[in-house]
């Protein structure tokens, strides 16, 4: 049985029975059958379904947002924004899928040559709790438009969101079985992935789990897209607009209570402006309001689970023992709920825990760099490579510097964010493959060469 616990109150919301092996088998069979028929539909018809889904998401936005808030603690205004972003993504692919998936002619003197994009089949989606609607929609919208089916294995602390997503697709008119939720334990995933009716797998989660899934999928020769952990650098050079950088940095670190793979986590600041940046950063951080995530003025909610709060506190304590200086926060909030104080650590060095590990919570690590070269070196001194931000007034120099930063995305004078129009994904221990944009919709297709010679 799966139990949904409200992280703000520590009270059980609901309990759900796990699906039996027979039920899982039936869902696999239904998905495979539905996908075969779905693949035969014109891409325009498949894409138009996404407009209906966007309508459903907006119609039920208040209920979905409250469900997100109660299951994983996201402040209600951010939960509402997550639903809207999901709807916008559906609309984007409704418009662009026919263009992105159109046959691509290839010039040839002797043939009608082109590249076509055929769906792979049913894709297993192993999804996290931190953006319970958006993470699945950003995969499922393009995957369905491309002709695939999807089975969702969600994080077990958001079962209500998983079932609500299945219902949303049904309400939008998705063929029976094409999109379905599996309520199973993590230990049951391997058997589902090994089933011959699963063609590919996508996972958003930790690097350690990603390695396990990649190993199994590799043995099975099944396509994978992995979006894993991150320790994103936020680099502030000496010529940056410091007030603007500090304001953006606080949002980049503390949105979703810091529980995001692409949250900026290491703030690498030129030593000549570090004191100014730290003062502005701390001033902005003190305006954050920790409290009931259902209150509209709350900006910091609880962490999603008690063990996550314990883990972040252990990282903070270890970093302090290693020599970091505590400027704000640094401990759990007393009382009910998995709350942790917004925390700022200064004089962190690249070898400290707060810099070498992914800090998945409301903790900012400030690292002082000697100069621009040192800042770029520190930015790349990590096993991760998801996103990065660079702040400078010299846009000409930025053109060169961004090429040297090892990440799947680099944002100049802005915070890293996902956008349906732009490919999203990482390198190194942050995974491989891309979601979103033109590249994302083609990840779960067979990019097939079609060569047709003259009739004889």
C-alpha beads as a LAMMPS data file, in Angstrom:
LAMMPS data file: protein, C-alpha beads

456 atoms
455 bonds

1 atom types
1 bond types

-500.0 500.0 xlo xhi
-500.0 500.0 ylo yhi
-500.0 500.0 zlo zhi

Masses

1 110.0

Atoms # bond

1 1 1 0.000 0.000 0.000
2 1 1 1.152 3.549 -0.800
3 1 1 0.533 6.363 1.678
4 1 1 0.406 10.043 0.719
5 1 1 1.673 12.233 3.595
6 1 1 1.200 15.991 3.755
7 1 1 4.751 17.270 4.440
8 1 1 3.437 20.463 6.023
9 1 1 1.372 18.655 8.663
10 1 1 2.877 15.131 8.676
11 1 1 -0.679 13.819 8.406
12 1 1 -1.735 11.005 6.085
13 1 1 -3.858 12.276 3.197
14 1 1 -4.834 8.997 1.580
15 1 1 -3.726 5.414 1.022
16 1 1 -3.689 3.497 -2.242
17 1 1 -3.466 -0.200 -3.020
18 1 1 -0.550 -1.233 -5.186
19 1 1 -1.367 -2.673 -8.565
20 1 1 -1.080 -6.436 -8.681
21 1 1 1.133 -8.162 -11.267
22 1 1 -2.028 -9.099 -13.156
23 1 1 -3.178 -5.462 -13.226
24 1 1 0.232 -4.306 -14.415
25 1 1 0.174 -6.944 -17.142
26 1 1 -3.235 -5.763 -18.291
27 1 1 -2.067 -2.167 -18.438
28 1 1 0.920 -3.220 -20.526
29 1 1 -1.345 -5.123 -22.899
30 1 1 -3.790 -2.226 -23.170
31 1 1 -1.020 0.281 -23.806
32 1 1 0.599 -1.855 -26.498
33 1 1 -2.707 -2.354 -28.310
34 1 1 -3.678 1.310 -28.078
35 1 1 -0.261 2.484 -29.265
36 1 1 -0.397 0.345 -32.412
37 1 1 -3.598 2.092 -33.430
38 1 1 -2.427 5.503 -32.266
39 1 1 0.704 5.317 -34.420
40 1 1 -1.499 5.022 -37.515
41 1 1 -3.251 8.321 -36.834
42 1 1 -2.057 11.390 -38.759
43 1 1 0.328 13.514 -36.721
44 1 1 -2.113 16.425 -36.943
45 1 1 -4.796 14.348 -35.215
46 1 1 -2.389 13.186 -32.528
47 1 1 -1.204 16.739 -31.906
48 1 1 -4.744 18.109 -31.675
49 1 1 -5.376 15.913 -28.641
50 1 1 -2.921 18.098 -26.756
51 1 1 -5.232 21.101 -27.127
52 1 1 -7.919 19.150 -25.306
53 1 1 -5.414 18.207 -22.634
54 1 1 -4.442 21.864 -22.146
55 1 1 -8.113 22.691 -21.664
56 1 1 -8.508 19.945 -19.074
57 1 1 -5.424 21.105 -17.184
58 1 1 -6.662 24.679 -16.976
59 1 1 -10.227 23.664 -16.097
60 1 1 -8.972 21.609 -13.156
61 1 1 -6.034 23.833 -12.285
62 1 1 -7.180 24.745 -8.778
63 1 1 -7.735 21.107 -7.801
64 1 1 -4.505 19.903 -9.366
65 1 1 -2.448 22.671 -7.741
66 1 1 -3.909 21.941 -4.311
67 1 1 -3.144 18.242 -4.793
68 1 1 0.491 19.065 -5.622
69 1 1 0.771 21.318 -2.580
70 1 1 -0.694 18.778 -0.208
71 1 1 1.292 15.820 -1.505
72 1 1 4.766 17.357 -1.842
73 1 1 4.597 20.785 -0.197
74 1 1 5.057 23.167 -3.124
75 1 1 3.774 26.696 -2.352
76 1 1 0.335 27.012 -3.921
77 1 1 1.228 29.856 -6.289
78 1 1 4.114 27.804 -7.684
79 1 1 1.838 24.763 -8.031
80 1 1 -0.626 26.828 -10.044
81 1 1 2.232 28.013 -12.255
82 1 1 3.285 24.393 -12.800
83 1 1 -0.156 23.498 -14.157
84 1 1 -0.180 26.517 -16.456
85 1 1 3.301 25.659 -17.746
86 1 1 2.079 22.138 -18.491
87 1 1 -0.860 23.530 -20.463
88 1 1 1.382 25.905 -22.422
89 1 1 3.667 22.985 -23.305
90 1 1 0.715 20.999 -24.646
91 1 1 -0.278 23.948 -26.818
92 1 1 3.286 24.342 -28.072
93 1 1 3.440 20.754 -29.317
94 1 1 -0.066 20.931 -30.733
95 1 1 1.261 23.676 -33.031
96 1 1 4.737 22.393 -33.750
97 1 1 4.581 18.591 -33.788
98 1 1 3.462 18.404 -37.446
99 1 1 6.435 20.586 -38.370
100 1 1 9.008 18.808 -36.196
101 1 1 7.874 15.367 -37.374
102 1 1 7.455 16.170 -41.053
103 1 1 9.437 14.059 -43.511
104 1 1 12.790 15.668 -44.276
105 1 1 13.798 15.450 -47.955
106 1 1 17.430 14.669 -48.774
107 1 1 18.790 15.752 -52.145
108 1 1 19.648 12.818 -54.437
109 1 1 20.062 12.402 -58.166
110 1 1 18.843 8.834 -58.345
111 1 1 16.142 8.491 -55.727
112 1 1 13.395 9.983 -53.655
113 1 1 15.355 10.090 -50.398
114 1 1 14.038 11.383 -47.104
115 1 1 14.178 10.955 -43.363
116 1 1 10.983 9.973 -41.557
117 1 1 10.188 9.833 -37.844
118 1 1 8.336 6.734 -36.685
119 1 1 7.253 6.172 -33.053
120 1 1 9.125 3.597 -30.996
121 1 1 6.143 2.209 -29.070
122 1 1 5.222 2.299 -25.379
123 1 1 7.637 4.295 -23.210
124 1 1 8.045 3.725 -19.465
125 1 1 8.275 7.076 -17.670
126 1 1 9.903 6.975 -14.209
127 1 1 9.147 10.365 -12.760
128 1 1 10.070 12.341 -9.592
129 1 1 7.920 14.158 -7.061
130 1 1 9.281 17.697 -7.269
131 1 1 7.275 18.775 -10.338
132 1 1 4.694 15.986 -10.385
133 1 1 2.602 17.302 -13.305
134 1 1 5.191 19.182 -15.350
135 1 1 7.827 16.438 -15.378
136 1 1 5.417 13.949 -16.914
137 1 1 3.715 16.382 -19.297
138 1 1 7.017 17.616 -20.725
139 1 1 7.772 14.027 -21.748
140 1 1 4.281 12.805 -22.562
141 1 1 3.080 15.690 -24.729
142 1 1 5.789 15.304 -27.408
143 1 1 5.933 11.525 -27.021
144 1 1 2.215 11.142 -27.702
145 1 1 2.322 13.589 -30.589
146 1 1 5.073 11.416 -32.069
147 1 1 2.789 8.364 -31.869
148 1 1 4.036 6.680 -28.698
149 1 1 2.173 5.434 -25.634
150 1 1 3.220 6.088 -22.042
151 1 1 3.133 4.212 -18.756
152 1 1 3.851 6.361 -15.706
153 1 1 5.696 5.055 -12.661
154 1 1 5.583 8.091 -10.402
155 1 1 7.359 8.730 -7.125
156 1 1 5.376 7.009 -4.403
157 1 1 4.886 10.144 -2.314
158 1 1 2.683 11.681 -5.055
159 1 1 0.242 8.866 -5.922
160 1 1 -2.720 11.219 -6.091
161 1 1 -0.948 13.317 -8.723
162 1 1 -0.125 10.172 -10.713
163 1 1 -3.760 9.067 -10.802
164 1 1 -4.951 12.600 -11.541
165 1 1 -2.646 12.719 -14.562
166 1 1 -4.087 9.479 -15.895
167 1 1 -7.594 10.868 -15.419
168 1 1 -6.657 14.133 -17.145
169 1 1 -5.528 12.289 -20.265
170 1 1 -8.718 10.228 -20.244
171 1 1 -10.833 13.364 -19.858
172 1 1 -9.005 14.907 -22.814
173 1 1 -10.028 11.976 -25.014
174 1 1 -6.839 9.905 -25.065
175 1 1 -7.559 6.375 -26.368
176 1 1 -8.160 3.856 -23.599
177 1 1 -4.924 2.488 -22.193
178 1 1 -2.563 4.697 -24.207
179 1 1 -1.532 6.624 -21.084
180 1 1 -1.762 4.853 -17.736
181 1 1 -0.337 5.009 -14.227
182 1 1 1.366 2.093 -12.506
183 1 1 1.158 2.090 -8.714
184 1 1 4.127 -0.152 -8.017
185 1 1 7.183 -0.222 -5.790
186 1 1 10.621 0.764 -7.081
187 1 1 11.634 -2.892 -6.840
188 1 1 8.965 -3.773 -9.415
189 1 1 10.257 -1.406 -12.091
190 1 1 12.860 -3.819 -13.465
191 1 1 10.203 -6.365 -14.435
192 1 1 8.160 -3.723 -16.260
193 1 1 11.203 -2.391 -18.117
194 1 1 12.124 -5.926 -19.167
195 1 1 8.685 -6.565 -20.661
196 1 1 8.886 -6.821 -24.442
197 1 1 5.980 -4.378 -24.798
198 1 1 8.131 -1.556 -23.378
199 1 1 10.205 0.002 -26.154
200 1 1 12.088 2.682 -24.225
201 1 1 12.435 4.395 -20.869
202 1 1 12.744 7.959 -19.643
203 1 1 13.804 8.806 -16.111
204 1 1 14.122 12.004 -14.151
205 1 1 15.753 11.412 -10.793
206 1 1 19.011 10.897 -8.978
207 1 1 22.235 9.887 -10.680
208 1 1 22.421 6.688 -8.636
209 1 1 18.986 5.530 -9.775
210 1 1 19.746 6.651 -13.322
211 1 1 22.773 4.371 -13.436
212 1 1 20.676 1.378 -12.384
213 1 1 18.025 2.055 -15.025
214 1 1 20.643 2.758 -17.693
215 1 1 22.407 -0.511 -16.949
216 1 1 19.242 -2.551 -17.257
217 1 1 17.971 -0.730 -20.327
218 1 1 21.384 -1.099 -21.935
219 1 1 21.345 -4.850 -21.387
220 1 1 17.926 -4.915 -23.032
221 1 1 19.028 -2.599 -25.860
222 1 1 16.215 -0.177 -25.102
223 1 1 16.419 3.560 -25.732
224 1 1 16.898 5.772 -22.665
225 1 1 16.618 9.460 -21.854
226 1 1 18.017 10.328 -18.420
227 1 1 17.680 13.703 -16.679
228 1 1 19.594 13.293 -13.439
229 1 1 21.112 15.359 -10.648
230 1 1 22.766 18.725 -10.826
231 1 1 24.960 21.121 -8.891
232 1 1 24.401 24.097 -11.136
233 1 1 26.875 26.980 -10.935
234 1 1 25.680 30.589 -10.850
235 1 1 28.752 32.545 -11.907
236 1 1 28.943 36.259 -11.088
237 1 1 31.829 38.120 -12.722
238 1 1 33.295 41.407 -11.509
239 1 1 31.445 43.506 -14.098
240 1 1 27.987 42.004 -13.406
241 1 1 24.939 43.970 -12.315
242 1 1 25.214 42.836 -8.687
243 1 1 21.756 43.874 -7.409
244 1 1 20.057 42.171 -10.360
245 1 1 22.255 39.089 -10.036
246 1 1 21.581 38.742 -6.309
247 1 1 17.821 39.107 -6.743
248 1 1 17.772 36.476 -9.492
249 1 1 20.091 34.239 -7.475
250 1 1 17.669 34.043 -4.551
251 1 1 14.845 32.997 -6.859
252 1 1 17.128 30.564 -8.670
253 1 1 18.095 28.889 -5.397
254 1 1 14.906 28.932 -3.325
255 1 1 12.077 28.325 -5.831
256 1 1 10.289 25.072 -5.034
257 1 1 12.110 25.229 -1.677
258 1 1 15.341 24.508 -3.539
259 1 1 14.097 21.094 -4.640
260 1 1 14.910 21.257 -8.325
261 1 1 17.607 19.646 -10.440
262 1 1 18.205 22.959 -12.218
263 1 1 18.192 25.136 -9.116
264 1 1 21.400 27.125 -8.918
265 1 1 23.322 25.611 -6.030
266 1 1 26.893 26.929 -6.194
267 1 1 27.186 30.714 -6.346
268 1 1 30.655 31.400 -7.704
269 1 1 31.414 35.089 -7.280
270 1 1 34.461 37.135 -8.229
271 1 1 36.156 38.029 -4.942
272 1 1 36.233 41.726 -5.825
273 1 1 32.421 41.944 -5.698
274 1 1 31.701 39.042 -3.349
275 1 1 30.959 41.124 -0.241
276 1 1 28.506 43.273 -2.208
277 1 1 26.809 40.200 -3.696
278 1 1 26.580 38.383 -0.362
279 1 1 25.007 41.390 1.339
280 1 1 22.395 41.772 -1.400
281 1 1 21.739 38.036 -1.516
282 1 1 21.181 37.776 2.238
283 1 1 18.978 40.868 2.260
284 1 1 16.733 39.307 -0.408
285 1 1 16.771 35.905 1.293
286 1 1 15.493 37.361 4.562
287 1 1 12.273 38.409 2.792
288 1 1 11.366 34.776 2.061
289 1 1 8.408 33.549 4.075
290 1 1 8.431 30.011 5.399
291 1 1 5.040 28.593 6.303
292 1 1 1.849 26.856 5.254
293 1 1 2.243 26.201 1.508
294 1 1 -1.495 26.702 1.016
295 1 1 -1.127 30.364 2.040
296 1 1 -0.639 32.515 -1.021
297 1 1 2.104 34.639 0.526
298 1 1 4.279 31.642 1.473
299 1 1 7.478 31.379 -0.562
300 1 1 9.206 28.496 1.269
301 1 1 7.193 25.366 1.936
302 1 1 8.213 22.160 3.652
303 1 1 10.632 19.738 2.120
304 1 1 8.842 16.806 0.561
305 1 1 9.921 14.139 3.040
306 1 1 11.522 13.948 6.476
307 1 1 14.596 12.110 5.179
308 1 1 15.249 14.865 2.639
309 1 1 15.237 17.456 5.427
310 1 1 17.589 15.273 7.459
311 1 1 19.919 14.861 4.477
312 1 1 20.168 18.594 3.778
313 1 1 20.818 19.332 7.447
314 1 1 23.610 16.769 7.505
315 1 1 25.185 18.438 4.463
316 1 1 25.010 21.840 6.138
317 1 1 26.547 20.590 9.374
318 1 1 29.330 18.804 7.547
319 1 1 30.104 21.899 5.455
320 1 1 30.314 24.009 8.604
321 1 1 32.701 21.505 10.143
322 1 1 34.783 21.800 6.972
323 1 1 35.080 25.569 7.401
324 1 1 32.087 27.177 5.713
325 1 1 30.572 30.220 7.457
326 1 1 26.872 30.272 8.313
327 1 1 25.166 33.560 7.425
328 1 1 21.492 32.586 7.566
329 1 1 19.426 29.637 8.739
330 1 1 21.174 26.346 9.236
331 1 1 18.616 24.187 11.024
332 1 1 15.184 22.540 10.776
333 1 1 12.183 24.635 11.789
334 1 1 10.714 23.501 15.105
335 1 1 7.227 22.006 15.113
336 1 1 5.210 19.930 12.703
337 1 1 6.165 19.668 9.069
338 1 1 9.421 18.986 7.234
339 1 1 10.483 22.629 7.141
340 1 1 14.087 23.813 6.888
341 1 1 15.269 27.376 7.290
342 1 1 16.496 29.182 4.161
343 1 1 20.239 28.817 4.615
344 1 1 23.235 30.709 3.242
345 1 1 26.789 29.394 3.562
346 1 1 29.678 31.701 2.684
347 1 1 33.374 31.011 2.093
348 1 1 32.580 27.553 0.771
349 1 1 35.505 25.976 -1.079
350 1 1 35.162 23.593 -4.041
351 1 1 36.118 20.573 -1.928
352 1 1 33.445 21.086 0.749
353 1 1 30.298 18.965 0.945
354 1 1 28.004 21.827 -0.089
355 1 1 30.001 22.151 -3.318
356 1 1 30.716 18.521 -4.178
357 1 1 27.276 17.053 -3.448
358 1 1 23.888 18.029 -4.833
359 1 1 22.152 20.097 -2.145
360 1 1 18.489 19.376 -2.830
361 1 1 16.859 21.910 -0.549
362 1 1 16.902 25.566 0.575
363 1 1 20.666 25.911 1.019
364 1 1 22.925 28.271 -0.950
365 1 1 26.700 27.809 -1.097
366 1 1 28.760 30.900 -1.944
367 1 1 32.239 30.314 -3.361
368 1 1 34.644 33.199 -3.870
369 1 1 36.707 33.047 -7.061
370 1 1 39.982 34.872 -7.644
371 1 1 39.049 36.017 -11.145
372 1 1 37.154 34.986 -14.282
373 1 1 39.460 32.090 -15.094
374 1 1 39.152 30.763 -11.567
375 1 1 35.362 31.098 -11.697
376 1 1 35.106 29.034 -14.893
377 1 1 37.446 26.430 -13.440
378 1 1 35.326 26.108 -10.303
379 1 1 32.110 25.999 -12.315
380 1 1 33.409 22.969 -14.228
381 1 1 34.879 21.260 -11.144
382 1 1 31.865 19.032 -10.607
383 1 1 30.677 15.629 -11.751
384 1 1 27.406 17.216 -12.859
385 1 1 26.577 19.163 -16.002
386 1 1 22.925 20.140 -16.153
387 1 1 22.568 23.927 -16.240
388 1 1 24.633 27.023 -15.504
389 1 1 24.127 30.771 -15.228
390 1 1 26.693 33.435 -16.104
391 1 1 26.342 37.076 -15.079
392 1 1 28.423 39.717 -16.843
393 1 1 27.948 43.031 -18.637
394 1 1 30.451 42.032 -21.332
395 1 1 28.257 40.079 -23.740
396 1 1 31.073 39.767 -26.243
397 1 1 33.215 37.949 -23.699
398 1 1 30.200 35.891 -22.634
399 1 1 29.970 34.432 -26.132
400 1 1 33.347 32.800 -25.565
401 1 1 32.892 31.926 -21.908
402 1 1 29.619 30.044 -22.358
403 1 1 31.378 27.657 -24.740
404 1 1 33.796 26.771 -21.957
405 1 1 31.156 25.980 -19.350
406 1 1 30.364 22.269 -19.236
407 1 1 26.574 22.066 -19.067
408 1 1 23.518 21.186 -21.111
409 1 1 22.314 24.787 -20.908
410 1 1 23.937 28.111 -20.053
411 1 1 21.847 31.199 -19.334
412 1 1 23.542 34.596 -19.500
413 1 1 22.169 37.253 -17.132
414 1 1 19.200 35.087 -16.208
415 1 1 18.280 32.075 -14.099
416 1 1 18.229 28.623 -15.656
417 1 1 14.708 27.496 -16.506
418 1 1 13.087 24.893 -18.724
419 1 1 11.098 26.086 -21.729
420 1 1 9.068 23.968 -24.146
421 1 1 10.817 25.661 -27.079
422 1 1 14.349 24.805 -25.928
423 1 1 16.040 21.398 -25.603
424 1 1 16.630 20.388 -22.003
425 1 1 19.089 17.875 -20.565
426 1 1 22.578 17.423 -19.235
427 1 1 26.025 15.929 -19.690
428 1 1 28.436 14.065 -17.413
429 1 1 26.640 12.615 -14.353
430 1 1 23.558 14.708 -15.118
431 1 1 22.479 12.252 -17.794
432 1 1 21.983 12.199 -21.547
433 1 1 19.310 12.684 -24.152
434 1 1 17.096 15.735 -24.511
435 1 1 13.558 16.698 -23.683
436 1 1 11.532 19.561 -25.151
437 1 1 11.941 21.516 -28.357
438 1 1 12.526 19.948 -31.741
439 1 1 15.207 17.612 -30.421
440 1 1 13.054 16.351 -27.562
441 1 1 10.123 15.251 -29.695
442 1 1 12.449 13.131 -31.820
443 1 1 14.088 11.270 -28.912
444 1 1 11.450 8.541 -28.922
445 1 1 11.264 8.094 -32.674
446 1 1 12.991 5.840 -35.125
447 1 1 14.837 8.317 -37.330
448 1 1 14.433 6.248 -40.441
449 1 1 16.109 6.695 -43.817
450 1 1 13.728 6.140 -46.721
451 1 1 15.299 5.599 -50.139
452 1 1 13.013 5.071 -53.149
453 1 1 14.631 4.385 -56.487
454 1 1 12.999 4.811 -59.890
455 1 1 10.298 2.354 -60.934
456 1 1 11.553 -0.467 -63.164

Bonds

1 1 1 2
2 1 2 3
3 1 3 4
4 1 4 5
5 1 5 6
6 1 6 7
7 1 7 8
8 1 8 9
9 1 9 10
10 1 10 11
11 1 11 12
12 1 12 13
13 1 13 14
14 1 14 15
15 1 15 16
16 1 16 17
17 1 17 18
18 1 18 19
19 1 19 20
20 1 20 21
21 1 21 22
22 1 22 23
23 1 23 24
24 1 24 25
25 1 25 26
26 1 26 27
27 1 27 28
28 1 28 29
29 1 29 30
30 1 30 31
31 1 31 32
32 1 32 33
33 1 33 34
34 1 34 35
35 1 35 36
36 1 36 37
37 1 37 38
38 1 38 39
39 1 39 40
40 1 40 41
41 1 41 42
42 1 42 43
43 1 43 44
44 1 44 45
45 1 45 46
46 1 46 47
47 1 47 48
48 1 48 49
49 1 49 50
50 1 50 51
51 1 51 52
52 1 52 53
53 1 53 54
54 1 54 55
55 1 55 56
56 1 56 57
57 1 57 58
58 1 58 59
59 1 59 60
60 1 60 61
61 1 61 62
62 1 62 63
63 1 63 64
64 1 64 65
65 1 65 66
66 1 66 67
67 1 67 68
68 1 68 69
69 1 69 70
70 1 70 71
71 1 71 72
72 1 72 73
73 1 73 74
74 1 74 75
75 1 75 76
76 1 76 77
77 1 77 78
78 1 78 79
79 1 79 80
80 1 80 81
81 1 81 82
82 1 82 83
83 1 83 84
84 1 84 85
85 1 85 86
86 1 86 87
87 1 87 88
88 1 88 89
89 1 89 90
90 1 90 91
91 1 91 92
92 1 92 93
93 1 93 94
94 1 94 95
95 1 95 96
96 1 96 97
97 1 97 98
98 1 98 99
99 1 99 100
100 1 100 101
101 1 101 102
102 1 102 103
103 1 103 104
104 1 104 105
105 1 105 106
106 1 106 107
107 1 107 108
108 1 108 109
109 1 109 110
110 1 110 111
111 1 111 112
112 1 112 113
113 1 113 114
114 1 114 115
115 1 115 116
116 1 116 117
117 1 117 118
118 1 118 119
119 1 119 120
120 1 120 121
121 1 121 122
122 1 122 123
123 1 123 124
124 1 124 125
125 1 125 126
126 1 126 127
127 1 127 128
128 1 128 129
129 1 129 130
130 1 130 131
131 1 131 132
132 1 132 133
133 1 133 134
134 1 134 135
135 1 135 136
136 1 136 137
137 1 137 138
138 1 138 139
139 1 139 140
140 1 140 141
141 1 141 142
142 1 142 143
143 1 143 144
144 1 144 145
145 1 145 146
146 1 146 147
147 1 147 148
148 1 148 149
149 1 149 150
150 1 150 151
151 1 151 152
152 1 152 153
153 1 153 154
154 1 154 155
155 1 155 156
156 1 156 157
157 1 157 158
158 1 158 159
159 1 159 160
160 1 160 161
161 1 161 162
162 1 162 163
163 1 163 164
164 1 164 165
165 1 165 166
166 1 166 167
167 1 167 168
168 1 168 169
169 1 169 170
170 1 170 171
171 1 171 172
172 1 172 173
173 1 173 174
174 1 174 175
175 1 175 176
176 1 176 177
177 1 177 178
178 1 178 179
179 1 179 180
180 1 180 181
181 1 181 182
182 1 182 183
183 1 183 184
184 1 184 185
185 1 185 186
186 1 186 187
187 1 187 188
188 1 188 189
189 1 189 190
190 1 190 191
191 1 191 192
192 1 192 193
193 1 193 194
194 1 194 195
195 1 195 196
196 1 196 197
197 1 197 198
198 1 198 199
199 1 199 200
200 1 200 201
201 1 201 202
202 1 202 203
203 1 203 204
204 1 204 205
205 1 205 206
206 1 206 207
207 1 207 208
208 1 208 209
209 1 209 210
210 1 210 211
211 1 211 212
212 1 212 213
213 1 213 214
214 1 214 215
215 1 215 216
216 1 216 217
217 1 217 218
218 1 218 219
219 1 219 220
220 1 220 221
221 1 221 222
222 1 222 223
223 1 223 224
224 1 224 225
225 1 225 226
226 1 226 227
227 1 227 228
228 1 228 229
229 1 229 230
230 1 230 231
231 1 231 232
232 1 232 233
233 1 233 234
234 1 234 235
235 1 235 236
236 1 236 237
237 1 237 238
238 1 238 239
239 1 239 240
240 1 240 241
241 1 241 242
242 1 242 243
243 1 243 244
244 1 244 245
245 1 245 246
246 1 246 247
247 1 247 248
248 1 248 249
249 1 249 250
250 1 250 251
251 1 251 252
252 1 252 253
253 1 253 254
254 1 254 255
255 1 255 256
256 1 256 257
257 1 257 258
258 1 258 259
259 1 259 260
260 1 260 261
261 1 261 262
262 1 262 263
263 1 263 264
264 1 264 265
265 1 265 266
266 1 266 267
267 1 267 268
268 1 268 269
269 1 269 270
270 1 270 271
271 1 271 272
272 1 272 273
273 1 273 274
274 1 274 275
275 1 275 276
276 1 276 277
277 1 277 278
278 1 278 279
279 1 279 280
280 1 280 281
281 1 281 282
282 1 282 283
283 1 283 284
284 1 284 285
285 1 285 286
286 1 286 287
287 1 287 288
288 1 288 289
289 1 289 290
290 1 290 291
291 1 291 292
292 1 292 293
293 1 293 294
294 1 294 295
295 1 295 296
296 1 296 297
297 1 297 298
298 1 298 299
299 1 299 300
300 1 300 301
301 1 301 302
302 1 302 303
303 1 303 304
304 1 304 305
305 1 305 306
306 1 306 307
307 1 307 308
308 1 308 309
309 1 309 310
310 1 310 311
311 1 311 312
312 1 312 313
313 1 313 314
314 1 314 315
315 1 315 316
316 1 316 317
317 1 317 318
318 1 318 319
319 1 319 320
320 1 320 321
321 1 321 322
322 1 322 323
323 1 323 324
324 1 324 325
325 1 325 326
326 1 326 327
327 1 327 328
328 1 328 329
329 1 329 330
330 1 330 331
331 1 331 332
332 1 332 333
333 1 333 334
334 1 334 335
335 1 335 336
336 1 336 337
337 1 337 338
338 1 338 339
339 1 339 340
340 1 340 341
341 1 341 342
342 1 342 343
343 1 343 344
344 1 344 345
345 1 345 346
346 1 346 347
347 1 347 348
348 1 348 349
349 1 349 350
350 1 350 351
351 1 351 352
352 1 352 353
353 1 353 354
354 1 354 355
355 1 355 356
356 1 356 357
357 1 357 358
358 1 358 359
359 1 359 360
360 1 360 361
361 1 361 362
362 1 362 363
363 1 363 364
364 1 364 365
365 1 365 366
366 1 366 367
367 1 367 368
368 1 368 369
369 1 369 370
370 1 370 371
371 1 371 372
372 1 372 373
373 1 373 374
374 1 374 375
375 1 375 376
376 1 376 377
377 1 377 378
378 1 378 379
379 1 379 380
380 1 380 381
381 1 381 382
382 1 382 383
383 1 383 384
384 1 384 385
385 1 385 386
386 1 386 387
387 1 387 388
388 1 388 389
389 1 389 390
390 1 390 391
391 1 391 392
392 1 392 393
393 1 393 394
394 1 394 395
395 1 395 396
396 1 396 397
397 1 397 398
398 1 398 399
399 1 399 400
400 1 400 401
401 1 401 402
402 1 402 403
403 1 403 404
404 1 404 405
405 1 405 406
406 1 406 407
407 1 407 408
408 1 408 409
409 1 409 410
410 1 410 411
411 1 411 412
412 1 412 413
413 1 413 414
414 1 414 415
415 1 415 416
416 1 416 417
417 1 417 418
418 1 418 419
419 1 419 420
420 1 420 421
421 1 421 422
422 1 422 423
423 1 423 424
424 1 424 425
425 1 425 426
426 1 426 427
427 1 427 428
428 1 428 429
429 1 429 430
430 1 430 431
431 1 431 432
432 1 432 433
433 1 433 434
434 1 434 435
435 1 435 436
436 1 436 437
437 1 437 438
438 1 438 439
439 1 439 440
440 1 440 441
441 1 441 442
442 1 442 443
443 1 443 444
444 1 444 445
445 1 445 446
446 1 446 447
447 1 447 448
448 1 448 449
449 1 449 450
450 1 450 451
451 1 451 452
452 1 452 453
453 1 453 454
454 1 454 455
455 1 455 456
